[in-house]
Amino acid sequence: MVASEPERAEAGTAQSEPCEATPGRQEHDAGHAASCKVTPDASSEAQLAVVRCRKHPHPATVVGGAHHRGGTHSCQALALGSSDKGVTALCAIAIHELDENAIELIFTFLPVEDRRSAAAVCRLWRRVHNSSTKLWGSVLLSGERIMQAAASSSAGAIVSWLGARLEAMRSVRLWSPYLPLEAFATGLAQLLSRENRLQSFSYVCTDGSVSRLLGELQGLTSLQLLDILSPAFAPGQGLVMRARELALLKPLSNLLSLQLHAREIRGSLPPALFRCLHRLQHLAISAKCRLPAAVVRQLAGLQSLELHGASMDQAAAEAAACLQQLTRLAISVNSHHHLQQDGGQRDAAAGGSDGSRRRGSSGGGKGSGGGAVQCWQDHAIWGHLPQLARLQQLWVGAELPSGGGGGSGEMQGGATLLPYDVLEGGVPDGIMDCAALTHLVLPVALTALPELVPGQLAQLASLDLTHSILEGLPASWCRQLAQLRSLVLNGAPLAGGQLPPDFAALRGLQHLELRACRLTALPACVARLPALTHLDLGLNRLPDLPAGPYLRCMRHLVLRGNELQALPAALAQAEQLECLDVGENEDLVLQASDVDGLLAKMPNLGLLVISRQPAGHGFGPYISTDSGAAWDVQSVGVLMQLARVMPHLSVQLQREAPPGQHSSTAGSQPS
């Protein structure tokens, strides 16, 4: 039910102190009595020491460098000692003389059941156990298990368990994405406010209201991070909040990060709230709401801002110029809002050139009721972005109409036909003129990139055009982006599948993703890139790979879901390879020559993925539905050869689920 990770103690420096002679043992001479040996062992994770004395046959463990005495004998040490000739004698201390830091450190290495038993030994150990921030500093509570406990009349045990550990808790995450749990969350907040030491509180829920919870959270003035996330699994579901309820959070003046994910926040966000949250550095709002200019002016110290579904008028966009500390902006703009402006006013608000103008008629699409359809390029915020001198990361999303939403498309058979002017368009000049941008993510609605002139996006190091419907990547972007290190063109077959020859000018490119770009052969311009370390060519139609400079520095190569029948011979040039993914190649059969001729020549190779589809044939762990066979002699022989020649290699026969898709358990805490 609870997860935490013990921290490694820092390695100490070995010291020694003369041992006192024991009365009654006259055979000890002064030279021997003062002789102690301490040998440091750098591999020890705990800050422990074993001190050897030549004449004292008393075992002892000295922790943390503290000076302990057992009887009339004393010693001091800082590191775990060992001897080539074995242990001859040890200095002794009693177990009850261990200090609290040592007891806590020992607890972190015990299994849960042993730790529970050790905590019942005495009051001291129970207090150290329950107050340990290493054990209970970060706690994850499962709503499913809480409901099960409530059904079995053991809810009081949960409250008692939490109450005993309040002193240690610094971060609490209540995970209940399928069950409403506001009553328990409210009681939990009230309980945590007793100690008022909590720094982070996250609540993932399906509640329709959290008004009572917000009322109790105002007692947690120590909070620095607050997340309230309510995923909606169907239209009409999700959390609905009132703007005036958010004003209850005004006492949380120490808050550094605030995330609100709801279906709707009714009313304008209260400026008084953000006036009190003067230390706020990160704000993320994912909800249909209104963001007035008065609120934007209160966010002058903000460093990161995420807005998804929030509407900003012209005044709020102009007020965004005061966000001079902002380094990261993620914004999804509405693409189906009905404007009452005429075409000339709309073009003036866009502030874009011919490259940023959408193609198609200037009027709205069918069913627009006479109002104009707003493209994401028309948002008023873009013209003010160049004034944000510190803005380095920009993520842009376009919220397109769906299933009757917005009324900007014509309905046929329950589906919405989107007007062309919603989908088509380029990049507004305001984005192109952001001189400090290093990371840029553009939306799927992008259909064209303007020609890049010298000085524009000069610092750009990462560009993401995933699933873009771009017609192509302009040659000027390849020539001018000298600082580009990462380029993602996944699912963009028009741009990724037809790279211009000037693409080879990106000689500093290290990370390239061309997944699902309908490639039948690796473009020659890619093969000439000398600095590539990560290349993803998955889900294409590649039968082979060519040789070239692109393999010399390669560390991570993904070839999953292609048409390989054998490992490409060009891999002999990839001597620095650390991860090779050739899974889901249905016709691929590894040969014994591949082990000695290719894989064995990659000394850094640590992971080989050869997973198969459940109904696959050939090399793989799955039983074929047609033949009923699982493994042939050749497949088993190659695996045995791999284990013998490359014992350090990890072979993945079944593809693991991506992070975040595993079922949540109360016994694990996401990092």
C-alpha positions as CSV (number, residue, x, y, z in Angstrom):
1,M,0.0,0.0,0.0
2,V,3.0,2.2,0.5
3,A,6.1,2.7,-1.5
4,S,9.4,4.4,-0.8
5,E,13.0,4.1,-1.8
6,P,15.8,4.1,0.8
7,E,18.6,6.5,0.1
8,R,22.1,5.3,-0.1
9,A,24.3,6.5,2.8
10,E,27.5,8.3,1.9
11,A,30.7,6.4,2.1
12,G,32.7,7.4,5.1
13,T,36.4,7.7,5.6
14,A,38.1,5.0,7.6
15,Q,39.4,6.0,11.0
16,S,40.8,4.2,14.0
17,E,41.1,4.9,17.7
18,P,43.2,3.2,20.3
19,C,41.3,0.5,22.2
20,E,41.3,0.7,26.0
21,A,42.9,-2.2,27.8
22,T,40.5,-4.3,29.8
23,P,41.1,-4.7,33.5
24,G,41.9,-8.2,34.6
25,R,43.6,-9.2,31.5
26,Q,47.3,-8.7,32.3
27,E,48.5,-10.5,29.2
28,H,47.7,-7.4,27.0
29,D,50.8,-5.3,26.5
30,A,50.5,-1.7,25.7
31,G,51.5,-2.1,22.1
32,H,48.8,-4.7,21.4
33,A,46.1,-3.0,23.4
34,A,46.4,0.1,21.2
35,S,46.4,-1.8,17.9
36,C,43.2,-1.6,15.8
37,K,42.9,-2.1,12.0
38,V,40.1,-0.6,9.8
39,T,40.0,-1.4,6.1
40,P,37.5,0.6,4.0
41,D,35.3,-1.2,1.5
42,A,34.0,1.1,-1.2
43,S,31.3,-1.3,-2.3
44,S,29.4,-1.0,1.0
45,E,26.0,0.7,0.5
46,A,25.5,1.3,4.2
47,Q,27.7,3.5,6.3
48,L,28.9,0.6,8.5
49,A,32.2,-0.4,10.0
50,V,33.7,-3.5,11.4
51,V,36.7,-2.8,13.5
52,R,39.2,-5.5,14.2
53,C,41.3,-5.6,17.3
54,R,44.0,-8.2,17.7
55,K,43.3,-9.2,21.3
56,H,39.5,-8.6,21.8
57,P,37.2,-11.4,20.6
58,H,34.1,-9.3,20.8
59,P,32.0,-8.7,17.7
60,A,30.7,-5.2,17.0
61,T,29.1,-3.0,14.4
62,V,29.8,0.7,14.5
63,V,27.5,2.8,12.4
64,G,27.8,6.4,11.2
65,G,31.1,7.0,12.9
66,A,29.6,7.4,16.4
67,H,31.7,6.6,19.4
68,H,30.2,3.6,21.2
69,R,31.4,1.8,24.4
70,G,30.8,-1.8,25.3
71,G,31.9,-2.4,28.9
72,T,35.2,-0.7,29.2
73,H,36.1,-1.1,25.5
74,S,35.6,1.8,23.0
75,C,36.3,2.2,19.3
76,Q,35.3,4.5,16.4
77,A,35.0,3.8,12.7
78,L,33.4,5.0,9.5
79,A,33.6,2.3,6.8
80,L,33.0,-1.4,6.4
81,G,36.2,-3.3,7.0
82,S,37.5,-6.6,5.7
83,S,40.7,-8.6,6.0
84,D,42.4,-10.8,3.5
85,K,43.1,-13.3,6.4
86,G,39.6,-13.2,7.8
87,V,38.2,-11.8,11.0
88,T,40.4,-12.4,14.0
89,A,38.7,-10.2,16.6
90,L,36.0,-7.5,16.8
91,C,35.2,-4.6,19.1
92,A,31.8,-5.0,20.8
93,I,28.8,-2.7,21.4
94,A,25.3,-3.7,22.5
95,I,22.5,-3.6,20.0
96,H,20.5,-1.2,22.1
97,E,23.3,1.3,21.8
98,L,22.7,1.9,18.1
99,D,21.7,5.4,17.4
100,E,18.5,6.3,15.6
101,N,20.2,7.0,12.3
102,A,21.7,3.5,12.3
103,I,18.3,1.9,13.2
104,E,16.6,3.8,10.4
105,L,19.3,2.8,7.9
106,I,18.9,-0.9,8.9
107,F,15.1,-0.6,8.4
108,T,15.6,0.5,4.8
109,F,17.3,-2.8,3.9
110,L,14.7,-5.0,5.5
111,P,11.8,-6.7,3.6
112,V,8.4,-5.4,4.6
113,E,7.5,-8.3,6.8
114,D,10.8,-8.2,8.7
115,R,10.5,-4.5,9.1
116,R,7.1,-4.8,10.6
117,S,8.4,-7.4,13.1
118,A,11.4,-5.3,13.9
119,A,9.2,-2.2,14.6
120,A,7.4,-4.3,17.3
121,V,10.6,-5.0,19.3
122,C,10.5,-1.8,21.4
123,R,9.1,1.7,21.6
124,L,12.3,3.2,20.3
125,W,12.3,1.1,17.2
126,R,8.6,1.6,16.5
127,R,9.1,5.4,16.8
128,V,12.1,5.4,14.5
129,H,10.2,3.2,12.0
130,N,7.1,5.3,12.0
131,S,8.9,8.7,11.8
132,S,11.4,7.7,9.0
133,T,11.1,9.9,6.0
134,K,13.1,7.4,4.1
135,L,10.4,4.8,4.6
136,W,7.2,7.0,4.6
137,G,8.3,10.2,3.0
138,S,6.5,9.4,-0.2
139,V,3.2,7.4,0.1
140,L,0.9,6.1,-2.6
141,L,-2.7,5.2,-1.6
142,S,-4.9,3.0,-3.8
143,G,-8.5,4.0,-3.9
144,E,-9.5,0.4,-4.9
145,R,-7.9,-1.0,-1.8
146,I,-9.3,1.7,0.4
147,M,-12.8,0.9,-0.8
148,Q,-12.1,-2.8,-0.1
149,A,-11.0,-2.0,3.4
150,A,-14.2,0.1,3.9
151,A,-16.3,-2.8,2.8
152,S,-14.6,-5.1,5.3
153,S,-15.0,-2.6,8.2
154,S,-11.3,-2.0,8.5
155,A,-11.3,1.6,7.4
156,G,-10.4,2.6,11.0
157,A,-7.1,0.6,10.6
158,I,-6.2,2.8,7.6
159,V,-6.8,6.0,9.6
160,S,-4.7,4.6,12.5
161,W,-1.9,3.6,10.1
162,L,-1.8,7.0,8.5
163,G,-2.0,8.8,11.9
164,A,1.1,6.9,13.2
165,R,3.1,8.1,10.2
166,L,2.0,11.7,9.8
167,E,5.3,13.0,11.1
168,A,7.3,11.4,8.3
169,M,5.0,12.0,5.3
170,R,6.2,14.6,2.8
171,S,4.4,13.5,-0.3
172,V,1.0,11.8,-0.6
173,R,-0.7,10.6,-3.8
174,L,-4.2,9.3,-3.7
175,W,-4.9,7.3,-6.8
176,S,-8.5,6.6,-7.6
177,P,-9.2,7.1,-11.3
178,Y,-12.2,4.9,-11.4
179,L,-13.9,5.4,-8.0
180,P,-15.2,8.6,-6.4
181,L,-13.4,9.1,-3.2
182,E,-13.9,12.8,-2.1
183,A,-15.1,11.9,1.4
184,F,-11.9,10.0,2.1
185,A,-9.7,12.6,0.5
186,T,-11.4,15.3,2.6
187,G,-10.7,13.3,5.8
188,L,-7.2,12.6,4.7
189,A,-6.5,16.3,4.1
190,Q,-7.9,17.1,7.5
191,L,-5.7,14.4,9.1
192,L,-2.6,15.7,7.3
193,S,-3.2,19.2,8.4
194,R,-2.5,18.2,12.0
195,E,1.2,17.9,11.5
196,N,1.2,20.4,8.5
197,R,4.5,19.0,7.1
198,L,3.2,17.7,3.8
199,Q,4.9,19.2,0.8
200,S,3.2,17.4,-2.1
201,F,-0.5,16.3,-2.5
202,S,-1.8,14.6,-5.7
203,Y,-5.4,13.4,-6.1
204,V,-6.4,11.5,-9.2
205,C,-10.2,11.0,-9.0
206,T,-13.5,10.7,-10.9
207,D,-15.4,12.9,-8.5
208,G,-17.9,15.4,-9.8
209,S,-17.0,17.9,-7.1
210,V,-14.1,18.6,-4.8
211,S,-15.5,21.6,-2.9
212,R,-15.1,20.0,0.5
213,L,-11.6,18.8,-0.3
214,L,-10.6,22.4,-1.3
215,G,-11.9,23.6,2.0
216,E,-9.7,21.2,4.0
217,L,-6.6,21.8,1.9
218,Q,-6.4,25.4,3.0
219,G,-5.1,24.0,6.4
220,L,-2.0,22.5,4.6
221,T,0.0,25.7,4.4
222,S,3.2,23.7,4.0
223,L,2.1,22.4,0.6
224,Q,4.5,23.2,-2.3
225,L,2.9,21.0,-5.0
226,L,-0.9,20.4,-5.5
227,D,-2.4,18.2,-8.3
228,I,-6.1,17.6,-8.7
229,L,-6.6,15.5,-11.8
230,S,-10.0,14.1,-13.0
231,P,-9.8,12.1,-16.2
232,A,-13.0,12.0,-18.3
233,F,-13.7,8.6,-19.8
234,A,-16.9,9.6,-21.6
235,P,-18.5,12.8,-22.9
236,G,-20.2,14.7,-20.1
237,Q,-18.1,13.1,-17.4
238,G,-15.4,14.7,-15.4
239,L,-14.9,17.2,-12.6
240,V,-16.8,20.5,-12.7
241,M,-15.3,23.2,-10.5
242,R,-16.5,26.7,-9.7
243,A,-14.0,29.5,-9.8
244,R,-15.0,30.8,-6.4
245,E,-14.2,27.4,-4.9
246,L,-10.6,27.8,-6.0
247,A,-10.3,31.0,-3.8
248,L,-10.3,28.6,-0.8
249,L,-6.7,27.9,-1.7
250,K,-5.5,31.4,-0.9
251,P,-3.8,30.3,2.4
252,L,-1.4,28.1,0.4
253,S,1.2,30.9,0.0
254,N,4.1,28.4,-0.2
255,L,2.7,26.7,-3.3
256,L,5.2,26.3,-6.1
257,S,3.3,24.1,-8.5
258,L,-0.5,23.9,-9.1
259,Q,-2.1,21.5,-11.6
260,L,-5.9,21.4,-12.2
261,H,-7.4,18.9,-14.7
262,A,-11.1,19.1,-14.9
263,R,-13.9,19.1,-17.5
264,E,-14.8,22.7,-16.7
265,I,-14.1,25.6,-14.4
266,R,-17.2,27.7,-14.3
267,G,-16.6,31.4,-14.1
268,S,-13.4,33.5,-14.5
269,L,-10.4,32.4,-12.5
270,P,-10.1,34.6,-9.4
271,P,-7.2,37.1,-9.5
272,A,-7.2,37.2,-5.7
273,L,-6.1,33.6,-5.6
274,F,-3.0,34.1,-7.7
275,R,-2.2,37.3,-5.9
276,C,-1.7,35.2,-2.8
277,L,0.2,32.5,-4.6
278,H,3.1,34.8,-5.2
279,R,5.7,32.0,-5.1
280,L,4.0,30.0,-7.9
281,Q,6.4,28.8,-10.5
282,H,4.4,26.1,-12.4
283,L,0.7,26.4,-13.4
284,A,-1.1,23.8,-15.5
285,I,-4.8,24.1,-16.2
286,S,-6.6,21.6,-18.4
287,A,-10.2,22.6,-18.4
288,K,-12.7,24.7,-20.2
289,C,-12.4,28.1,-18.5
290,R,-11.8,31.8,-18.9
291,L,-8.4,33.2,-18.2
292,P,-8.8,37.0,-17.7
293,A,-6.0,39.5,-18.1
294,A,-6.1,40.3,-14.3
295,V,-5.0,36.8,-13.6
296,V,-2.2,36.8,-16.2
297,R,-0.8,39.9,-14.6
298,Q,-0.5,38.1,-11.2
299,L,1.7,35.4,-12.8
300,A,4.8,37.5,-13.4
301,G,7.0,35.1,-11.5
302,L,5.8,32.0,-13.4
303,Q,8.4,29.8,-15.1
304,S,6.2,27.1,-16.6
305,L,2.6,27.5,-17.9
306,E,0.3,24.9,-19.5
307,L,-3.1,25.9,-20.8
308,H,-5.4,23.3,-22.4
309,G,-8.9,24.4,-23.1
310,A,-8.6,27.8,-21.5
311,S,-9.8,30.8,-23.5
312,M,-7.8,34.1,-23.6
313,D,-9.2,37.3,-25.0
314,Q,-7.1,40.0,-26.6
315,A,-6.5,41.8,-23.3
316,A,-5.2,38.5,-21.7
317,A,-2.9,37.9,-24.6
318,E,-1.4,41.4,-24.3
319,A,-1.0,40.9,-20.6
320,A,1.1,37.8,-21.3
321,A,4.0,40.1,-22.2
322,C,4.6,40.5,-18.5
323,L,5.6,36.8,-18.1
324,Q,9.3,37.6,-18.4
325,Q,10.3,34.7,-16.2
326,L,8.5,32.2,-18.4
327,T,10.8,29.5,-19.9
328,R,8.2,26.8,-20.9
329,L,4.8,27.3,-22.5
330,A,2.4,24.5,-23.5
331,I,-0.9,25.8,-25.0
332,S,-3.7,24.1,-26.9
333,V,-5.9,26.6,-28.7
334,N,-9.5,26.2,-29.7
335,S,-10.0,25.7,-33.5
336,H,-13.7,26.0,-33.7
337,H,-14.7,29.1,-31.8
338,H,-17.1,31.4,-33.7
339,L,-15.6,34.8,-34.2
340,Q,-17.8,37.8,-34.9
341,Q,-15.0,39.8,-36.5
342,D,-14.7,40.4,-40.2
343,G,-11.9,38.9,-42.2
344,G,-9.7,42.0,-41.9
345,Q,-9.8,42.1,-38.1
346,R,-9.1,38.4,-37.9
347,D,-6.0,38.7,-40.1
348,A,-4.7,41.6,-38.0
349,A,-5.1,39.6,-34.8
350,A,-3.1,36.7,-36.4
351,G,-0.1,38.9,-37.1
352,G,1.2,36.4,-39.6
353,S,2.8,36.5,-43.0
354,D,1.7,34.6,-46.1
355,G,3.4,31.6,-44.7
356,S,1.2,31.7,-41.6
357,R,-2.1,32.3,-43.4
358,R,-4.4,29.4,-43.9
359,R,-5.5,28.4,-47.3
360,G,-9.1,28.2,-48.2
361,S,-12.0,30.7,-48.0
362,S,-11.8,33.5,-45.4
363,G,-15.3,32.6,-44.3
364,G,-16.4,29.8,-42.0
365,G,-17.1,26.3,-43.0
366,K,-20.4,24.7,-43.6
367,G,-22.7,24.9,-40.7
368,S,-20.8,27.8,-39.1
369,G,-24.0,29.9,-38.8
370,G,-22.3,32.9,-40.4
371,G,-19.5,33.1,-37.9
372,A,-15.9,32.6,-38.9
373,V,-13.9,29.5,-37.9
374,Q,-10.9,30.3,-35.9
375,C,-7.7,28.5,-36.8
376,W,-5.0,27.9,-34.2
377,Q,-2.8,30.4,-36.1
378,D,-5.3,33.1,-35.3
379,H,-4.8,33.0,-31.6
380,A,-3.9,36.4,-30.2
381,I,-1.1,35.0,-28.0
382,W,1.4,34.4,-30.9
383,G,2.1,38.0,-31.7
384,H,3.3,38.6,-28.1
385,L,5.6,35.6,-27.7
386,P,8.7,37.4,-29.1
387,Q,8.6,39.7,-26.1
388,L,9.2,36.7,-23.7
389,A,13.0,36.9,-23.8
390,R,13.5,33.7,-21.7
391,L,11.0,31.4,-23.5
392,Q,12.9,28.3,-24.4
393,Q,10.3,25.5,-24.7
394,L,7.0,25.9,-26.7
395,W,4.4,23.2,-27.2
396,V,1.5,24.0,-29.4
397,G,-1.7,22.0,-29.8
398,A,-4.8,22.6,-31.8
399,E,-8.1,21.4,-30.4
400,L,-10.1,20.3,-33.5
401,P,-13.9,19.8,-33.4
402,S,-15.2,16.3,-32.7
403,G,-18.6,14.6,-33.0
404,G,-20.7,17.7,-33.2
405,G,-18.5,19.9,-31.0
406,G,-18.3,23.5,-31.8
407,G,-20.7,23.3,-34.8
408,S,-18.0,24.3,-37.2
409,G,-18.4,21.3,-39.5
410,E,-21.2,19.6,-41.3
411,M,-22.7,16.5,-39.7
412,Q,-23.1,13.4,-41.8
413,G,-24.0,10.1,-40.2
414,G,-22.9,11.3,-36.7
415,A,-19.5,12.4,-37.9
416,T,-18.2,15.9,-38.3
417,L,-16.8,17.0,-41.6
418,L,-14.0,19.5,-40.8
419,P,-13.8,22.6,-43.1
420,Y,-10.5,22.8,-44.9
421,D,-9.6,26.2,-43.4
422,V,-9.5,24.6,-39.9
423,L,-6.9,22.0,-40.9
424,E,-4.7,24.0,-43.3
425,G,-2.1,26.6,-42.3
426,G,1.4,27.4,-41.5
427,V,3.4,28.7,-38.5
428,P,2.6,32.2,-37.2
429,D,5.4,34.8,-37.4
430,G,5.2,35.2,-33.6
431,I,6.6,31.7,-33.1
432,M,9.2,32.1,-35.8
433,D,10.5,35.2,-34.1
434,C,11.1,33.7,-30.7
435,A,14.9,34.1,-30.6
436,A,15.5,32.0,-27.4
437,L,13.5,28.9,-28.4
438,T,15.4,25.6,-28.0
439,H,12.5,23.1,-28.0
440,L,9.5,23.4,-30.3
441,V,6.5,21.1,-30.7
442,L,4.0,22.0,-33.5
443,P,0.5,20.6,-33.8
444,V,-0.9,18.0,-36.2
445,A,-2.9,20.6,-38.1
446,L,0.3,22.0,-39.5
447,T,0.3,21.7,-43.3
448,A,3.3,24.0,-44.3
449,L,6.5,25.4,-42.9
450,P,7.6,28.9,-44.0
451,E,11.0,29.5,-45.5
452,L,13.5,30.0,-42.6
453,V,15.6,33.2,-42.9
454,P,18.9,33.6,-41.1
455,G,18.4,34.6,-37.4
456,Q,15.1,32.8,-37.0
457,L,15.0,29.9,-34.5
458,A,18.8,30.1,-34.3
459,Q,19.0,28.4,-30.9
460,L,16.5,25.6,-31.8
461,A,17.9,22.2,-30.5
462,S,14.7,20.0,-30.6
463,L,11.9,20.0,-33.2
464,D,8.8,17.7,-32.9
465,L,6.5,17.4,-35.9
466,T,4.8,14.1,-34.9
467,H,1.8,13.1,-37.1
468,S,2.1,16.3,-39.0
469,I,0.5,16.6,-42.4
470,L,3.3,18.7,-43.7
471,E,3.9,18.4,-47.4
472,G,7.6,18.4,-47.0
473,L,10.5,19.7,-44.9
474,P,11.9,22.9,-46.5
475,A,15.5,22.9,-47.4
476,S,16.0,26.2,-45.6
477,W,15.2,24.5,-42.3
478,C,18.0,22.0,-42.9
479,R,20.5,24.6,-43.8
480,Q,19.7,27.2,-41.1
481,L,19.1,25.0,-38.0
482,A,22.8,24.5,-37.1
483,Q,22.0,23.8,-33.4
484,L,19.4,21.1,-34.1
485,R,20.1,18.0,-32.1
486,S,16.7,16.2,-32.1
487,L,14.1,15.9,-34.8
488,V,10.9,13.8,-34.5
489,L,8.9,13.1,-37.7
490,N,6.9,10.1,-36.5
491,G,3.8,9.5,-38.5
492,A,4.6,12.3,-41.0
493,P,5.0,10.3,-44.2
494,L,4.9,13.4,-46.5
495,A,7.7,15.1,-44.6
496,G,9.7,12.1,-43.2
497,G,9.4,10.0,-46.4
498,Q,10.6,12.7,-48.8
499,L,13.5,14.4,-47.1
500,P,15.4,16.9,-49.2
501,P,19.1,16.4,-50.1
502,D,20.0,19.3,-47.9
503,F,18.9,17.2,-44.9
504,A,22.5,16.0,-44.8
505,A,23.5,19.5,-43.7
506,L,22.2,18.7,-40.2
507,R,25.6,17.3,-39.3
508,G,25.0,17.9,-35.5
509,L,21.8,15.9,-35.4
510,Q,22.0,13.2,-32.7
511,H,18.3,12.0,-32.3
512,L,16.1,11.2,-35.3
513,E,12.7,9.5,-35.3
514,L,11.2,8.4,-38.6
515,R,8.7,5.9,-37.3
516,A,5.7,5.1,-39.6
517,C,6.9,7.2,-42.5
518,R,6.3,4.5,-45.1
519,L,10.0,4.2,-45.9
520,T,11.1,1.4,-48.2
521,A,14.7,2.4,-48.1
522,L,16.8,4.6,-45.8
523,P,17.2,8.0,-47.4
524,A,20.8,8.6,-48.5
525,C,20.8,12.0,-46.8
526,V,20.2,10.2,-43.4
527,A,23.0,7.7,-44.1
528,R,25.4,10.7,-44.3
529,L,24.7,12.1,-40.9
530,P,27.8,11.5,-38.8
531,A,26.6,12.3,-35.3
532,L,23.5,10.2,-34.9
533,T,23.3,8.3,-31.6
534,H,19.5,7.5,-31.6
535,L,17.6,6.4,-34.7
536,D,14.1,5.1,-34.8
537,L,13.0,3.5,-38.1
538,G,10.2,1.4,-36.7
539,L,6.9,0.5,-38.4
540,N,8.3,1.1,-41.9
541,R,8.9,-1.3,-44.8
542,L,12.7,-1.6,-44.7
543,P,14.2,-4.9,-46.0
544,D,17.8,-3.8,-45.2
545,L,20.1,-1.0,-44.1
546,P,22.9,0.6,-46.1
547,A,26.3,1.3,-44.7
548,G,27.3,4.8,-43.9
549,P,28.7,7.3,-41.4
550,Y,25.4,7.3,-39.5
551,L,26.3,4.0,-37.8
552,R,29.6,5.0,-36.3
553,C,28.3,6.7,-33.2
554,M,25.0,4.9,-33.0
555,R,23.9,3.8,-29.5
556,H,20.2,3.1,-29.9
557,L,18.7,1.7,-33.1
558,V,15.1,0.7,-33.5
559,L,14.1,-1.4,-36.5
560,R,10.9,-2.9,-35.2
561,G,8.0,-3.8,-37.5
562,N,9.9,-3.7,-40.8
563,E,10.5,-6.4,-43.4
564,L,13.9,-7.7,-42.3
565,Q,14.7,-11.3,-43.0
566,A,18.2,-11.2,-41.5
567,L,20.3,-8.7,-39.5
568,P,21.7,-6.1,-41.9
569,A,25.4,-6.6,-42.6
570,A,25.9,-2.9,-42.2
571,L,25.5,-3.3,-38.5
572,A,29.1,-4.3,-38.4
573,Q,29.9,-0.6,-38.4
574,A,27.8,0.1,-35.3
575,E,30.4,-0.9,-32.8
576,Q,29.1,1.6,-30.2
577,L,25.6,0.2,-30.2
578,E,24.0,-0.3,-26.8
579,C,20.4,-1.2,-27.7
580,L,19.1,-3.0,-30.8
581,D,15.4,-3.4,-31.4
582,V,14.5,-5.8,-34.3
583,G,11.2,-7.1,-32.8
584,E,8.0,-7.7,-34.8
585,N,10.0,-8.5,-38.0
586,E,7.9,-11.5,-38.9
587,D,10.4,-13.0,-41.4
588,L,13.5,-12.4,-39.4
589,V,15.5,-15.5,-38.4
590,L,18.8,-15.0,-36.5
591,Q,21.7,-17.1,-37.7
592,A,24.6,-18.4,-35.8
593,S,26.9,-16.3,-37.9
594,D,25.0,-13.2,-36.7
595,V,26.2,-13.8,-33.2
596,D,29.9,-14.1,-34.0
597,G,30.0,-11.8,-37.1
598,L,27.9,-8.9,-35.8
599,L,26.6,-9.0,-32.2
600,A,29.8,-10.1,-30.6
601,K,31.6,-7.1,-32.2
602,M,29.4,-4.7,-30.2
603,P,31.1,-4.7,-26.7
604,N,28.6,-2.2,-25.3
605,L,25.4,-4.0,-26.5
606,G,23.3,-4.5,-23.4
607,L,19.7,-5.0,-24.9
608,L,18.5,-7.0,-27.9
609,V,14.8,-7.0,-28.6
610,I,13.5,-9.9,-30.8
611,S,9.9,-9.9,-29.7
612,R,7.2,-11.2,-32.0
613,Q,3.5,-10.8,-32.6
614,P,1.3,-13.3,-30.8
615,A,0.5,-15.1,-34.0
616,G,4.0,-14.8,-35.6
617,H,6.1,-17.4,-37.4
618,G,9.8,-18.0,-37.3
619,F,12.1,-16.9,-34.6
620,G,10.2,-16.0,-31.4
621,P,8.7,-17.3,-28.2
622,Y,5.1,-17.5,-29.3
623,I,3.3,-20.6,-30.5
624,S,2.1,-20.3,-34.1
625,T,-1.6,-20.7,-34.5
626,D,-1.1,-22.5,-37.8
627,S,1.7,-24.9,-37.2
628,G,1.4,-25.3,-33.4
629,A,5.2,-25.2,-33.1
630,A,6.9,-22.8,-30.7
631,W,10.7,-23.2,-31.1
632,D,12.9,-24.9,-33.6
633,V,16.4,-26.3,-33.0
634,Q,18.0,-23.4,-34.7
635,S,16.3,-20.8,-32.6
636,V,17.2,-22.5,-29.4
637,G,20.8,-22.9,-30.6
638,V,21.2,-19.2,-31.3
639,L,19.8,-18.3,-27.9
640,M,22.3,-20.6,-26.2
641,Q,25.1,-19.2,-28.3
642,L,24.1,-15.7,-27.3
643,A,24.1,-16.6,-23.7
644,R,27.6,-18.2,-24.0
645,V,29.3,-15.5,-26.1
646,M,27.6,-12.4,-24.6
647,P,26.7,-13.2,-21.0
648,H,26.1,-9.6,-20.2
649,L,23.4,-9.2,-23.0
650,S,19.8,-8.9,-22.0
651,V,17.5,-10.5,-24.7
652,Q,13.8,-9.4,-24.7
653,L,11.5,-12.0,-26.2
654,Q,8.3,-10.3,-25.3
655,R,7.8,-6.6,-25.6
656,E,7.1,-4.8,-22.4
657,A,4.2,-2.4,-22.1
658,P,5.2,1.3,-22.3
659,P,5.5,3.1,-19.0
660,G,2.1,4.2,-17.7
661,Q,0.2,1.4,-19.3
662,H,0.7,-1.1,-16.4
663,S,-2.1,-1.5,-14.0
664,S,-1.6,0.6,-10.9
665,T,-0.9,-1.1,-7.6
666,A,-0.6,0.4,-4.2
667,G,2.7,-1.2,-3.6
668,S,4.7,0.9,-6.1
669,Q,5.4,4.6,-6.3
670,P,6.1,6.1,-9.7
671,S,9.4,7.9,-9.8
